Amino acid sequence: MNAIAFPKPDPGIMERRETIVAGLAVLLPPECLVTTEDERRAFETDAFTAYRRMPLAVALPRTTNEVAAVMAYCHREGVPVVPRGAGTSLAGGAIPQEDAVVIGVSKMNRILDINFGDRIAHVQAGVTNLAITNAVATEGFFYAPDPSSQLACTIAGNIAMNSGGAHCLKYGVTTNNILGVTMVLVDGTVVEIGGEAMDAPGYDLLGLVCGSEGQLGIITEAHVRILRAAEGARPVLFGFPTSVEAGEAVAAIIGAGIVPVAMEFMDKPAIEICEAFAKAGYPMDVEALLIIEVEGSEEEMDAALARIIAIAKTHGVKTIKESKSAMETAAIWKGRKSAFGATGRIADYICMDGTIPTGQLPHVLKRIDEIVKSYGLRVANVFHAGDGNLHPLILYNCNDPVEARKAEDAGNDILKLCVEVGGCLTGEHGVGIEKRDLMRHQFNEADLHQQMRVRAAFDDDWILNPAKVFPLDGRARDGAGR
């Protein structure tokens, strides 16, 4: 698949590869430097596996100081740098270039401090979401953002893409759960942004950094908000005759001012795929499924569910099944959290990530089906319905170049549809290389130019995660920050 272009590597850098690697070897111990072709191959792509490039070298520092030393060296040598967390990016955000050094944070995986009184955890950027929750669960706390990849994805990648998850409807995405970061700038300078307080004076640089896709600096540490776990939680399965009716129910529930802790959607193909994998007890005689979870005391959950059930009944709900045990709850969420992996068992797929107003769900679901069928392909829809964050999985054969291109084209049409109904190109996966060439569908030249000026203020030579986010044809970049 060659639809997405990559810039040609700098021949001068490629010729100096051995010298550059030798310079890195002075800064890092052997176990923190990956240089052989076989070892580097593990870093040539991320979860957007349709594209891959072999990096010049891979640095795996253990501390902020080691990151700073590598960054300063690459800046002096004019070598591009690609930051990498766990490589779970679905938009190609961590795919390197042949003339770039990958700086990964996988060895920076320590929880540095937990302050239960102030509800803060201080962690290195290579710590996973789930590791934070596991570390604080014994005291009745948790870390809210929970992407499906939370077992593997790192805080660094979460901050880069402003990740969310099933429970972000109530608790917010990463930017709502980060208080401060330690970041290494392109020249090796270390800065502290935010901190342990609820807010910081001056410009909201933390808001700027969160979602910047590794183009402003490399995050090495973070202060994250930990929350007290609710008294109880109860997921309920709602089966609907059609996806449109399920979408209408979502819009009506949100429109009524009800905010469940989670509201997840699956259509018939996704239900079948996830049930075959997880044996979660999903209803198989419906065309669409909502997993709606409420939390609080028994009285609070009963009251919230009564309102939700009443609304669902006005939209043709066919099946209502409440979880009756912790085992059932775990099975319900195992099915949802395993959706991407379970789909990969039966077909190659591209996972889209657009966001729309919830009132547009019925229309958009209908159009997604029409768009994908027009390309002769299949789609499985599984997504965060409550905040309109769509994840259509377009199924195709990656060994068929024609099908691969059709899958990309169908995905582009879906993302354009999201923008056209008042949404945006991404909810939590980022732009990366996947949506880079669609940026002009959402932003005009003045918008892009201003964004590029901000980026250039941090990295005037454009060596931090280059060829990502912004179109490559130069129109947006010309003059930015120069």
Secondary structure, 3 states (H helix, E strand, C coil): CCCCCCCCCCHHHHHCHHHHHHHHHHHCCHHHEECCHHHHHHHCCCCCCCCCCCCCEEECCCCHHHHHHHHHHHHHHCCCEEEECCCCCCCCCCCCCCCCEEEECCCCCCEEEEECCCCEEEEECCCEHHHHHHHHHHHCEECCCCCCCCCCCEHHHHHHHCCCCCCHHHHCCHHHCEEEEEEECCCCCEEEEECCCCCCCCCCHHHHHCCCCCCCCEEEEEEEECEECCCCEEEEEEEECCHHHHHHHHHHHHHCCCCCCEEEEEEHHHHHHHHHHHCCCCCCCCCEEEEEEEECCHHHHHHHHHHHHHHHHCCCCCEEEECCCHHHHHHHHHHHHCHHHHHHCCCEEEECCEECCHHHHHHHHHHHHHHHHHCCCEEEEEEEHHHCEECEEEEECCCCHHHHHHHHHHHHHHHHHHHHCCCECCCCCCCCCCCHHHHHHHCCHHHHHHHHHHHHHHCCCCCECCCCCCCCCCCCCCCCCC
